[in-house]
Amino acid sequence: MTTLYQALMLILNVVWFVMIAHIILSWLISFQVLNTRQPMVAQLWFGLNRLLEPVYGPIRRILPNTAGLDLAPLVAFIILIVLQRALQNNAGFFYSY
C-alpha cells in the first residue's frame, strides 16, 4: 500500500507543477512578456491547455461567469492542495504493519 500512496502523491505533485507552469505562462502572456506567435511559446501554451482542460472544464461549468477572469485554475489549485493534505494526513492508512 505504500507504493499506492507514493504513486498518488507523485501524480498530484506532477499535476501541481504543470498547473504552476500554466499559471506562470498565462501571466507572462497576459503581461505581454511572451507572445503566442512564437512557435515554442505557442506549443507550450496549447499543450498545457490541452492537458489541463479536462480539469478546468467541469469547474468552469460550475462557477458563475466572470467576464475576463477565469477562476477555474484557482479552484483547481485549491482542490489539489486539499487532496494532497488529505493524503498526507491519512498516510497511516497506506502503511501496513
Buried (B, 14 or more C-beta within 10 A) or exposed (E): EEEEBEEBBEEBEEBBEBBEBBBEBBEBBEEEEBEEEEEEBBEBBEEBEEBBEEBBEEBBEEBEEEEEEEEBBEBBBEEBEEBBEEBEEEEEEBEEE
